[in-house]
Amino acid sequence: MGDIIYGSGIDTLLKLSGAAGFLKSTGAAAPAWSAINLAASADVGTSILPVANGGTGLAATADDAVFVGDSASAVTARTLPTCSGATTDKLLYNISTNSFSCGTDQTGGGSTMTTVTTKNASGLGTGANAAVAMTSLTARKVALFTIPYSITVNQLTYNVGAVTTAGTIRFCVYNEAGSSKLIDVTDVPAAGANPVTVGAVTLTPGNYYIAFGCATTCSNTVFMFTSTANTVVNTSAVPTGKKEYEGLYTMTSGTCNTTIDPTAFTGTISHTPVVRLDN
């Protein structure tokens, strides 16, 4: 049962007994039952198995192409462009069109820059900007500010009201304990906003101190954020040995010391320094 009659010669018939598998022609020899070998071109023919039958349906693609899928069509080969040049040196991918292009770096998928503005940690500010004189090479104007969420600082910006002797301004950021200096940069100021590059320093949520002063002989008025807390925290009523929000701190001429002591501030700076921190 299940046998097949085949011709083995002129006027000669033979029987191929039934068996499991597919009937395979071996050319001039007798046919045989066999499994299909998908790796053998003799078994599968010369065409690519269609998608409907379980194949990929992909033909040869151009050089430097990748396969991209979307919800509306089969996997498609997308050619990668050659990206070079100052403004087109990055390979970009558009998730809406499922296509590649060349362009510049993007941050957060094209989102706006993250900005944090320093202010007195007490939160008691009038909101008014006032310029304060900055002339000393040793007395640093120091104030506490709060970072509400983690930010990697790549740039900071300070605002100068007037420049008499530009010189060089130095400003530094310390942790709340004053035991670690996290940022130390200098800049030659000009009237108006002054952006300064920072080497990608990550500040986690918490309190930090910022210190301003002259690195070389200078005379400038720098805009600060006025604080109603000054008359409260910077008087003789501050308990001995307790950390202060703001004041003056003596450092080696022209530098920012490696550490500061938040219990050793003196005097009143009258305005909390404001710097914009950008990622």
C-alpha positions as protocol buffer text, in pm:
chain_id: "A"
residue {
  index: 1
  type: MET
  ca { x: 0 y: 0 z: 0 }
}
residue {
  index: 2
  type: GLY
  ca { x: 135 y: 340 z: -95 }
}
residue {
  index: 3
  type: ASP
  ca { x: 373 y: 188 z: -351 }
}
residue {
  index: 4
  type: ILE
  ca { x: 466 y: 377 z: -669 }
}
residue {
  index: 5
  type: ILE
  ca { x: 533 y: 217 z: -1011 }
}
residue {
  index: 6
  type: TYR
  ca { x: 822 y: 367 z: -1205 }
}
residue {
  index: 7
  type: GLY
  ca { x: 1003 y: 275 z: -1524 }
}
residue {
  index: 8
  type: SER
  ca { x: 1360 y: 151 z: -1489 }
}
residue {
  index: 9
  type: GLY
  ca { x: 1422 y: 89 z: -1857 }
}
residue {
  index: 10
  type: ILE
  ca { x: 1254 y: 23 z: -2190 }
}
residue {
  index: 11
  type: ASP
  ca { x: 942 y: -187 z: -2126 }
}
residue {
  index: 12
  type: THR
  ca { x: 1050 y: -244 z: -1762 }
}
residue {
  index: 13
  type: LEU
  ca { x: 841 y: -139 z: -1463 }
}
residue {
  index: 14
  type: LEU
  ca { x: 949 y: -154 z: -1102 }
}
residue {
  index: 15
  type: LYS
  ca { x: 779 y: -78 z: -773 }
}
residue {
  index: 16
  type: LEU
  ca { x: 899 y: 181 z: -515 }
}
residue {
  index: 17
  type: SER
  ca { x: 756 y: 75 z: -182 }
}
residue {
  index: 18
  type: GLY
  ca { x: 571 y: 342 z: 15 }
}
residue {
  index: 19
  type: ALA
  ca { x: 765 y: 519 z: 290 }
}
residue {
  index: 20
  type: ALA
  ca { x: 769 y: 843 z: 490 }
}
residue {
  index: 21
  type: GLY
  ca { x: 921 y: 1152 z: 337 }
}
residue {
  index: 22
  type: PHE
  ca { x: 913 y: 1333 z: 3 }
}
residue {
  index: 23
  type: LEU
  ca { x: 966 y: 1167 z: -331 }
}
residue {
  index: 24
  type: LYS
  ca { x: 1301 y: 1276 z: -465 }
}
residue {
  index: 25
  type: SER
  ca { x: 1424 y: 1228 z: -821 }
}
residue {
  index: 26
  type: THR
  ca { x: 1786 y: 1123 z: -841 }
}
residue {
  index: 27
  type: GLY
  ca { x: 1816 y: 1168 z: -1215 }
}
residue {
  index: 28
  type: ALA
  ca { x: 1879 y: 851 z: -1415 }
}
residue {
  index: 29
  type: ALA
  ca { x: 1878 y: 637 z: -1102 }
}
residue {
  index: 30
  type: ALA
  ca { x: 1573 y: 515 z: -919 }
}
residue {
  index: 31
  type: PRO
  ca { x: 1363 y: 771 z: -730 }
}
residue {
  index: 32
  type: ALA
  ca { x: 1375 y: 762 z: -352 }
}
residue {
  index: 33
  type: TRP
  ca { x: 1190 y: 880 z: -45 }
}
residue {
  index: 34
  type: SER
  ca { x: 1385 y: 1154 z: 133 }
}
residue {
  index: 35
  type: ALA
  ca { x: 1363 y: 1459 z: 358 }
}
residue {
  index: 36
  type: ILE
  ca { x: 1418 y: 1798 z: 188 }
}
residue {
  index: 37
  type: ASN
  ca { x: 1760 y: 1948 z: 258 }
}
residue {
  index: 38
  type: LEU
  ca { x: 1705 y: 2327 z: 275 }
}
residue {
  index: 39
  type: ALA
  ca { x: 2078 y: 2385 z: 254 }
}
residue {
  index: 40
  type: ALA
  ca { x: 2106 y: 2204 z: -79 }
}
residue {
  index: 41
  type: SER
  ca { x: 2028 y: 2405 z: -390 }
}
residue {
  index: 42
  type: ALA
  ca { x: 1930 y: 2085 z: -571 }
}
residue {
  index: 43
  type: ASP
  ca { x: 1650 y: 2035 z: -317 }
}
residue {
  index: 44
  type: VAL
  ca { x: 1510 y: 2388 z: -293 }
}
residue {
  index: 45
  type: GLY
  ca { x: 1566 y: 2524 z: -643 }
}
residue {
  index: 46
  type: THR
  ca { x: 1711 y: 2861 z: -743 }
}
residue {
  index: 47
  type: SER
  ca { x: 1455 y: 3109 z: -609 }
}
residue {
  index: 48
  type: ILE
  ca { x: 1416 y: 3256 z: -261 }
}
residue {
  index: 49
  type: LEU
  ca { x: 1129 y: 3116 z: -57 }
}
residue {
  index: 50
  type: PRO
  ca { x: 849 y: 3377 z: -54 }
}
residue {
  index: 51
  type: VAL
  ca { x: 749 y: 3551 z: 269 }
}
residue {
  index: 52
  type: ALA
  ca { x: 406 y: 3386 z: 259 }
}
residue {
  index: 53
  type: ASN
  ca { x: 573 y: 3047 z: 267 }
}
residue {
  index: 54
  type: GLY
  ca { x: 804 y: 3128 z: 559 }
}
residue {
  index: 55
  type: GLY
  ca { x: 1095 y: 3288 z: 374 }
}
residue {
  index: 56
  type: THR
  ca { x: 1236 y: 3638 z: 407 }
}
residue {
  index: 57
  type: GLY
  ca { x: 1183 y: 3754 z: 55 }
}
residue {
  index: 58
  type: LEU
  ca { x: 1499 y: 3969 z: 72 }
}
residue {
  index: 59
  type: ALA
  ca { x: 1710 y: 4023 z: -233 }
}
residue {
  index: 60
  type: ALA
  ca { x: 2070 y: 4143 z: -233 }
}
residue {
  index: 61
  type: THR
  ca { x: 2108 y: 4490 z: -79 }
}
residue {
  index: 62
  type: ALA
  ca { x: 2340 y: 4779 z: -146 }
}
residue {
  index: 63
  type: ASP
  ca { x: 2663 y: 4818 z: 48 }
}
residue {
  index: 64
  type: ASP
  ca { x: 2636 y: 4962 z: 400 }
}
residue {
  index: 65
  type: ALA
  ca { x: 2267 y: 4886 z: 445 }
}
residue {
  index: 66
  type: VAL
  ca { x: 2087 y: 4764 z: 755 }
}
residue {
  index: 67
  type: PHE
  ca { x: 1749 y: 4597 z: 791 }
}
residue {
  index: 68
  type: VAL
  ca { x: 1482 y: 4805 z: 964 }
}
residue {
  index: 69
  type: GLY
  ca { x: 1137 y: 4690 z: 1064 }
}
residue {
  index: 70
  type: ASP
  ca { x: 822 y: 4886 z: 1130 }
}
residue {
  index: 71
  type: SER
  ca { x: 465 y: 4795 z: 1219 }
}
residue {
  index: 72
  type: ALA
  ca { x: 327 y: 4859 z: 870 }
}
residue {
  index: 73
  type: SER
  ca { x: 552 y: 4662 z: 636 }
}
residue {
  index: 74
  type: ALA
  ca { x: 805 y: 4384 z: 609 }
}
residue {
  index: 75
  type: VAL
  ca { x: 1167 y: 4429 z: 710 }
}
residue {
  index: 76
  type: THR
  ca { x: 1329 y: 4673 z: 469 }
}
residue {
  index: 77
  type: ALA
  ca { x: 1694 y: 4744 z: 389 }
}
residue {
  index: 78
  type: ARG
  ca { x: 1790 y: 5105 z: 470 }
}
residue {
  index: 79
  type: THR
  ca { x: 2114 y: 5242 z: 329 }
}
residue {
  index: 80
  type: LEU
  ca { x: 2339 y: 5418 z: 581 }
}
residue {
  index: 81
  type: PRO
  ca { x: 2455 y: 5760 z: 460 }
}
residue {
  index: 82
  type: THR
  ca { x: 2818 y: 5869 z: 476 }
}
residue {
  index: 83
  type: CYS
  ca { x: 2837 y: 6128 z: 752 }
}
residue {
  index: 84
  type: SER
  ca { x: 3133 y: 6365 z: 762 }
}
residue {
  index: 85
  type: GLY
  ca { x: 3201 y: 6732 z: 816 }
}
residue {
  index: 86
  type: ALA
  ca { x: 3170 y: 6967 z: 1109 }
}
residue {
  index: 87
  type: THR
  ca { x: 2789 y: 6985 z: 1102 }
}
residue {
  index: 88
  type: THR
  ca { x: 2702 y: 6644 z: 956 }
}
residue {
  index: 89
  type: ASP
  ca { x: 2937 y: 6403 z: 1130 }
}
residue {
  index: 90
  type: LYS
  ca { x: 2679 y: 6209 z: 1335 }
}
residue {
  index: 91
  type: LEU
  ca { x: 2450 y: 5931 z: 1212 }
}
residue {
  index: 92
  type: LEU
  ca { x: 2090 y: 6006 z: 1317 }
}
residue {
  index: 93
  type: TYR
  ca { x: 1782 y: 5784 z: 1307 }
}
residue {
  index: 94
  type: ASN
  ca { x: 1424 y: 5910 z: 1275 }
}
residue {
  index: 95
  type: ILE
  ca { x: 1179 y: 5681 z: 1454 }
}
residue {
  index: 96
  type: SER
  ca { x: 885 y: 5838 z: 1270 }
}
residue {
  index: 97
  type: THR
  ca { x: 1011 y: 5775 z: 917 }
}
residue {
  index: 98
  type: ASN
  ca { x: 1237 y: 5479 z: 1005 }
}
residue {
  index: 99
  type: SER
  ca { x: 1519 y: 5639 z: 811 }
}
residue {
  index: 100
  type: PHE
  ca { x: 1879 y: 5749 z: 868 }
}
residue {
  index: 101
  type: SER
  ca { x: 2036 y: 6089 z: 807 }
}
residue {
  index: 102
  type: CYS
  ca { x: 2344 y: 6292 z: 896 }
}
residue {
  index: 103
  type: GLY
  ca { x: 2354 y: 6576 z: 1145 }
}
residue {
  index: 104
  type: THR
  ca { x: 2496 y: 6707 z: 1471 }
}
residue {
  index: 105
  type: ASP
  ca { x: 2469 y: 6566 z: 1822 }
}
residue {
  index: 106
  type: GLN
  ca { x: 2128 y: 6568 z: 1984 }
}
residue {
  index: 107
  type: THR
  ca { x: 2062 y: 6575 z: 2359 }
}
residue {
  index: 108
  type: GLY
  ca { x: 1761 y: 6392 z: 2495 }
}
residue {
  index: 109
  type: GLY
  ca { x: 1604 y: 6345 z: 2151 }
}
residue {
  index: 110
  type: GLY
  ca { x: 1620 y: 6716 z: 2077 }
}
residue {
  index: 111
  type: SER
  ca { x: 1487 y: 6829 z: 2414 }
}
residue {
  index: 112
  type: THR
  ca { x: 1576 y: 7169 z: 2558 }
}
residue {
  index: 113
  type: MET
  ca { x: 1886 y: 7218 z: 2770 }
}
residue {
  index: 114
  type: THR
  ca { x: 1854 y: 7146 z: 3141 }
}
residue {
  index: 115
  type: THR
  ca { x: 1923 y: 7457 z: 3350 }
}
residue {
  index: 116
  type: VAL
  ca { x: 1961 y: 7500 z: 3725 }
}
residue {
  index: 117
  type: THR
  ca { x: 2001 y: 7846 z: 3879 }
}
residue {
  index: 118
  type: THR
  ca { x: 2179 y: 7875 z: 4213 }
}
residue {
  index: 119
  type: LYS
  ca { x: 2007 y: 8058 z: 4497 }
}
residue {
  index: 120
  type: ASN
  ca { x: 2019 y: 8075 z: 4873 }
}
residue {
  index: 121
  type: ALA
  ca { x: 1926 y: 7739 z: 5025 }
}
residue {
  index: 122
  type: SER
  ca { x: 1680 y: 7904 z: 5264 }
}
residue {
  index: 123
  type: GLY
  ca { x: 1465 y: 7995 z: 4964 }
}
residue {
  index: 124
  type: LEU
  ca { x: 1411 y: 8343 z: 5106 }
}
residue {
  index: 125
  type: GLY
  ca { x: 1492 y: 8565 z: 4810 }
}
residue {
  index: 126
  type: THR
  ca { x: 1353 y: 8895 z: 4693 }
}
residue {
  index: 127
  type: GLY
  ca { x: 1406 y: 8796 z: 4331 }
}
residue {
  index: 128
  type: ALA
  ca { x: 1582 y: 9125 z: 4255 }
}
residue {
  index: 129
  type: ASN
  ca { x: 1920 y: 9123 z: 4082 }
}
residue {
  index: 130
  type: ALA
  ca { x: 2183 y: 9361 z: 4218 }
}
residue {
  index: 131
  type: ALA
  ca { x: 2548 y: 9407 z: 4128 }
}
residue {
  index: 132
  type: VAL
  ca { x: 2812 y: 9360 z: 4398 }
}
residue {
  index: 133
  type: ALA
  ca { x: 3175 y: 9470 z: 4373 }
}
residue {
  index: 134
  type: MET
  ca { x: 3439 y: 9201 z: 4328 }
}
residue {
  index: 135
  type: THR
  ca { x: 3798 y: 9316 z: 4379 }
}
residue {
  index: 136
  type: SER
  ca { x: 3975 y: 9098 z: 4635 }
}
residue {
  index: 137
  type: LEU
  ca { x: 4235 y: 8832 z: 4548 }
}
residue {
  index: 138
  type: THR
  ca { x: 4187 y: 8655 z: 4881 }
}
residue {
  index: 139
  type: ALA
  ca { x: 3834 y: 8715 z: 5014 }
}
residue {
  index: 140
  type: ARG
  ca { x: 3597 y: 8481 z: 4835 }
}
residue {
  index: 141
  type: LYS
  ca { x: 3225 y: 8551 z: 4836 }
}
residue {
  index: 142
  type: VAL
  ca { x: 3072 y: 8217 z: 4935 }
}
residue {
  index: 143
  type: ALA
  ca { x: 2708 y: 8104 z: 4952 }
}
residue {
  index: 144
  type: LEU
  ca { x: 2510 y: 7783 z: 4979 }
}
residue {
  index: 145
  type: PHE
  ca { x: 2273 y: 7671 z: 4702 }
}
residue {
  index: 146
  type: THR
  ca { x: 2057 y: 7366 z: 4640 }
}
residue {
  index: 147
  type: ILE
  ca { x: 2051 y: 7126 z: 4346 }
}
residue {
  index: 148
  type: PRO
  ca { x: 1697 y: 6975 z: 4330 }
}
residue {
  index: 149
  type: TYR
  ca { x: 1783 y: 6697 z: 4085 }
}
residue {
  index: 150
  type: SER
  ca { x: 2091 y: 6538 z: 3934 }
}
residue {
  index: 151
  type: ILE
  ca { x: 2261 y: 6738 z: 3658 }
}
residue {
  index: 152
  type: THR
  ca { x: 2585 y: 6691 z: 3466 }
}
residue {
  index: 153
  type: VAL
  ca { x: 2726 y: 7042 z: 3441 }
}
residue {
  index: 154
  type: ASN
  ca { x: 2896 y: 7119 z: 3109 }
}
residue {
  index: 155
  type: GLN
  ca { x: 2862 y: 7497 z: 3124 }
}
residue {
  index: 156
  type: LEU
  ca { x: 2797 y: 7765 z: 3382 }
}
residue {
  index: 157
  type: THR
  ca { x: 2698 y: 8126 z: 3319 }
}
residue {
  index: 158
  type: TYR
  ca { x: 2743 y: 8434 z: 3539 }
}
residue {
  index: 159
  type: ASN
  ca { x: 2630 y: 8790 z: 3472 }
}
residue {
  index: 160
  type: VAL
  ca { x: 2855 y: 9097 z: 3498 }
}
residue {
  index: 161
  type: GLY
  ca { x: 2706 y: 9442 z: 3546 }
}
residue {
  index: 162
  type: ALA
  ca { x: 3019 y: 9645 z: 3471 }
}
residue {
  index: 163
  type: VAL
  ca { x: 3389 y: 9584 z: 3403 }
}
residue {
  index: 164
  type: THR
  ca { x: 3646 y: 9832 z: 3536 }
}
residue {
  index: 165
  type: THR
  ca { x: 3950 y: 9603 z: 3532 }
}
residue {
  index: 166
  type: ALA
  ca { x: 3862 y: 9271 z: 3372 }
}
residue {
  index: 167
  type: GLY
  ca { x: 4147 y: 9060 z: 3502 }
}
residue {
  index: 168
  type: THR
  ca { x: 4045 y: 8699 z: 3565 }
}
residue {
  index: 169
  type: ILE
  ca { x: 3755 y: 8580 z: 3782 }
}
residue {
  index: 170
  type: ARG
  ca { x: 3774 y: 8243 z: 3957 }
}
residue {
  index: 171
  type: PHE
  ca { x: 3475 y: 8055 z: 4089 }
}
residue {
  index: 172
  type: CYS
  ca { x: 3453 y: 7714 z: 4249 }
}
residue {
  index: 173
  type: VAL
  ca { x: 3187 y: 7473 z: 4372 }
}
residue {
  index: 174
  type: TYR
  ca { x: 3226 y: 7264 z: 4690 }
}
residue {
  index: 175
  type: ASN
  ca { x: 3015 y: 6992 z: 4848 }
}
residue {
  index: 176
  type: GLU
  ca { x: 2802 y: 7084 z: 5151 }
}
residue {
  index: 177
  type: ALA
  ca { x: 3069 y: 6976 z: 5398 }
}
residue {
  index: 178
  type: GLY
  ca { x: 3328 y: 7190 z: 5218 }
}
residue {
  index: 179
  type: SER
  ca { x: 3558 y: 6886 z: 5210 }
}
residue {
  index: 180
  type: SER
  ca { x: 3563 y: 6842 z: 4833 }
}
residue {
  index: 181
  type: LYS
  ca { x: 3612 y: 7096 z: 4554 }
}
residue {
  index: 182
  type: LEU
  ca { x: 3404 y: 6980 z: 4257 }
}
residue {
  index: 183
  type: ILE
  ca { x: 3441 y: 7267 z: 4006 }
}
residue {
  index: 184
  type: ASP
  ca { x: 3726 y: 7516 z: 3968 }
}
residue {
  index: 185
  type: VAL
  ca { x: 3718 y: 7741 z: 3661 }
}
residue {
  index: 186
  type: THR
  ca { x: 3844 y: 8085 z: 3559 }
}
residue {
  index: 187
  type: ASP
  ca { x: 3719 y: 8334 z: 3307 }
}
residue {
  index: 188
  type: VAL
  ca { x: 3797 y: 8681 z: 3173 }
}
residue {
  index: 189
  type: PRO
  ca { x: 3466 y: 8864 z: 3217 }
}
residue {
  index: 190
  type: ALA
  ca { x: 3280 y: 9095 z: 2984 }
}
residue {
  index: 191
  type: ALA
  ca { x: 2970 y: 9297 z: 3058 }
}
residue {
  index: 192
  type: GLY
  ca { x: 2660 y: 9079 z: 3032 }
}
residue {
  index: 193
  type: ALA
  ca { x: 2623 y: 8702 z: 3041 }
}
residue {
  index: 194
  type: ASN
  ca { x: 2947 y: 8503 z: 3047 }
}
residue {
  index: 195
  type: PRO
  ca { x: 2923 y: 8129 z: 2965 }
}
residue {
  index: 196
  type: VAL
  ca { x: 3213 y: 7911 z: 3083 }
}
residue {
  index: 197
  type: THR
  ca { x: 3280 y: 7551 z: 2980 }
}
residue {
  index: 198
  type: VAL
  ca { x: 3295 y: 7291 z: 3259 }
}
residue {
  index: 199
  type: GLY
  ca { x: 3436 y: 6941 z: 3219 }
}
residue {
  index: 200
  type: ALA
  ca { x: 3113 y: 6741 z: 3263 }
}
residue {
  index: 201
  type: VAL
  ca { x: 3082 y: 6740 z: 3643 }
}
residue {
  index: 202
  type: THR
  ca { x: 2778 y: 6556 z: 3782 }
}
residue {
  index: 203
  type: LEU
  ca { x: 2607 y: 6714 z: 4082 }
}
residue {
  index: 204
  type: THR
  ca { x: 2354 y: 6495 z: 4262 }
}
residue {
  index: 205
  type: PRO
  ca { x: 2059 y: 6641 z: 4456 }
}
residue {
  index: 206
  type: GLY
  ca { x: 2178 y: 6825 z: 4766 }
}
residue {
  index: 207
  type: ASN
  ca { x: 2342 y: 7142 z: 4896 }
}
residue {
  index: 208
  type: TYR
  ca { x: 2663 y: 7295 z: 4758 }
}
residue {
  index: 209
  type: TYR
  ca { x: 2873 y: 7605 z: 4819 }
}
residue {
  index: 210
  type: ILE
  ca { x: 2983 y: 7837 z: 4541 }
}
residue {
  index: 211
  type: ALA
  ca { x: 3279 y: 8076 z: 4584 }
}
residue {
  index: 212
  type: PHE
  ca { x: 3358 y: 8388 z: 4377 }
}
residue {
  index: 213
  type: GLY
  ca { x: 3671 y: 8602 z: 4367 }
}
residue {
  index: 214
  type: CYS
  ca { x: 3951 y: 8753 z: 4158 }
}
residue {
  index: 215
  type: ALA
  ca { x: 4220 y: 8518 z: 4027 }
}
residue {
  index: 216
  type: THR
  ca { x: 4424 y: 8816 z: 3905 }
}
residue {
  index: 217
  type: THR
  ca { x: 4386 y: 9187 z: 3975 }
}
residue {
  index: 218
  type: CYS
  ca { x: 4029 y: 9272 z: 3880 }
}
residue {
  index: 219
  type: SER
  ca { x: 3749 y: 9514 z: 3953 }
}
residue {
  index: 220
  type: ASN
  ca { x: 3405 y: 9408 z: 3840 }
}
residue {
  index: 221
  type: THR
  ca { x: 3047 y: 9428 z: 3955 }
}
residue {
  index: 222
  type: VAL
  ca { x: 2879 y: 9089 z: 3931 }
}
residue {
  index: 223
  type: PHE
  ca { x: 2503 y: 9043 z: 3948 }
}
residue {
  index: 224
  type: MET
  ca { x: 2393 y: 8850 z: 4255 }
}
residue {
  index: 225
  type: PHE
  ca { x: 2055 y: 8731 z: 4380 }
}
residue {
  index: 226
  type: THR
  ca { x: 1952 y: 8935 z: 4683 }
}
residue {
  index: 227
  type: SER
  ca { x: 1848 y: 8740 z: 4990 }
}
residue {
  index: 228
  type: THR
  ca { x: 1633 y: 8853 z: 5283 }
}
residue {
  index: 229
  type: ALA
  ca { x: 1807 y: 8587 z: 5492 }
}
residue {
  index: 230
  type: ASN
  ca { x: 2134 y: 8782 z: 5506 }
}
residue {
  index: 231
  type: THR
  ca { x: 2046 y: 8985 z: 5817 }
}
residue {
  index: 232
  type: VAL
  ca { x: 1943 y: 8664 z: 5992 }
}
residue {
  index: 233
  type: VAL
  ca { x: 2224 y: 8420 z: 5919 }
}
residue {
  index: 234
  type: ASN
  ca { x: 2523 y: 8654 z: 5890 }
}
residue {
  index: 235
  type: THR
  ca { x: 2518 y: 8831 z: 6224 }
}
residue {
  index: 236
  type: SER
  ca { x: 2663 y: 8764 z: 6565 }
}
residue {
  index: 237
  type: ALA
  ca { x: 2352 y: 8555 z: 6636 }
}
residue {
  index: 238
  type: VAL
  ca { x: 2494 y: 8267 z: 6429 }
}
residue {
  index: 239
  type: PRO
  ca { x: 2590 y: 7996 z: 6685 }
}
residue {
  index: 240
  type: THR
  ca { x: 2962 y: 7922 z: 6707 }
}
residue {
  index: 241
  type: GLY
  ca { x: 3064 y: 7618 z: 6506 }
}
residue {
  index: 242
  type: LYS
  ca { x: 2742 y: 7606 z: 6302 }
}
residue {
  index: 243
  type: LYS
  ca { x: 2748 y: 7613 z: 5923 }
}
residue {
  index: 244
  type: GLU
  ca { x: 2648 y: 7937 z: 5756 }
}
residue {
  index: 245
  type: TYR
  ca { x: 2460 y: 7996 z: 5434 }
}
residue {
  index: 246
  type: GLU
  ca { x: 2685 y: 8273 z: 5311 }
}
residue {
  index: 247
  type: GLY
  ca { x: 2971 y: 8505 z: 5396 }
}
residue {
  index: 248
  type: LEU
  ca { x: 3335 y: 8575 z: 5312 }
}
residue {
  index: 249
  type: TYR
  ca { x: 3608 y: 8312 z: 5324 }
}
residue {
  index: 250
  type: THR
  ca { x: 3982 y: 8382 z: 5303 }
}
residue {
  index: 251
  type: MET
  ca { x: 4174 y: 8173 z: 5051 }
}
residue {
  index: 252
  type: THR
  ca { x: 4526 y: 8171 z: 4911 }
}
residue {
  index: 253
  type: SER
  ca { x: 4564 y: 8469 z: 4678 }
}
residue {
  index: 254
  type: GLY
  ca { x: 4416 y: 8408 z: 4334 }
}
residue {
  index: 255
  type: THR
  ca { x: 4311 y: 8049 z: 4404 }
}
residue {
  index: 256
  type: CYS
  ca { x: 4029 y: 7839 z: 4544 }
}
residue {
  index: 257
  type: ASN
  ca { x: 4149 y: 7630 z: 4836 }
}
residue {
  index: 258
  type: THR
  ca { x: 4108 y: 7253 z: 4812 }
}
residue {
  index: 259
  type: THR
  ca { x: 3858 y: 7262 z: 5100 }
}
residue {
  index: 260
  type: ILE
  ca { x: 3656 y: 7525 z: 5287 }
}
residue {
  index: 261
  type: ASP
  ca { x: 3517 y: 7542 z: 5641 }
}
residue {
  index: 262
  type: PRO
  ca { x: 3148 y: 7645 z: 5634 }
}
residue {
  index: 263
  type: THR
  ca { x: 3168 y: 7734 z: 6005 }
}
residue {
  index: 264
  type: ALA
  ca { x: 3441 y: 7993 z: 5945 }
}
residue {
  index: 265
  type: PHE
  ca { x: 3273 y: 8243 z: 5713 }
}
residue {
  index: 266
  type: THR
  ca { x: 3304 y: 8608 z: 5816 }
}
residue {
  index: 267
  type: GLY
  ca { x: 3127 y: 8932 z: 5738 }
}
residue {
  index: 268
  type: THR
  ca { x: 2827 y: 8976 z: 5511 }
}
residue {
  index: 269
  type: ILE
  ca { x: 2833 y: 8948 z: 5134 }
}
residue {
  index: 270
  type: SER
  ca { x: 2482 y: 9098 z: 5111 }
}
residue {
  index: 271
  type: HIS
  ca { x: 2397 y: 8907 z: 4795 }
}
residue {
  index: 272
  type: THR
  ca { x: 2400 y: 8537 z: 4717 }
}
residue {
  index: 273
  type: PRO
  ca { x: 2602 y: 8461 z: 4398 }
}
residue {
  index: 274
  type: VAL
  ca { x: 2392 y: 8342 z: 4108 }
}
residue {
  index: 275
  type: VAL
  ca { x: 2530 y: 8109 z: 3842 }
}
residue {
  index: 276
  type: ARG
  ca { x: 2331 y: 7920 z: 3583 }
}
residue {
  index: 277
  type: LEU
  ca { x: 2438 y: 7555 z: 3556 }
}
residue {
  index: 278
  type: ASP
  ca { x: 2369 y: 7388 z: 3221 }
}
residue {
  index: 279
  type: ASN
  ca { x: 2406 y: 7029 z: 3108 }
}
